[in-house]
Amino acid sequence: VAVAEDVLINAYRIDRQEARSLKYNRDETTLFSSDSSGSSRRRD
């Protein structure tokens, strides 16, 4: 799922570098949050 950097920048008030970092590190962070949301929402 693609997330526009501008959306992240506007939503979280962060700079473009941080938005890009969040965008590409999202797969790693979802591993930790998937326990509470259940395994049915898994993305490939």
N, C-alpha and C positions, 0 to 999 in steps of 0.2 A: 504494500500500500504506500503510494507516494504521498508525501506531505510537503506542501509548498513552504519554502523557507520563509517567505514573507508572512505566511499565516503564523508561524511560530514566533517570528520577530514581533508581530503586532500583538499576539495573544499573551506572550510572556515578557514582553519588553526587554528582549535580549538582542545582542548584535548578531550579524550574519554568521560570523565564525561559530558562535555558540549554537545557533540554529542548525547549522550544517553538522556540527558535532552530535547534537541530539538526534538529528535525522538519521545519521548513519550508525549510531550506537543504540538505536531503539530496539533492535533485535536482541541485544544482550540484556537490556533492562526488562524486556517482556518475559524473560525466563524467570525472573524473580517474582514478578507480579502475577504470574499465571496460576500459582498455587491457590490464591484466594478466588480467582474468577472461574476456575474450573478448566478442565482440559478440552472441553468442547469448542472453545473459542480459539483453538490453535491455528496459526497461520503458517503456510509453507512458503 
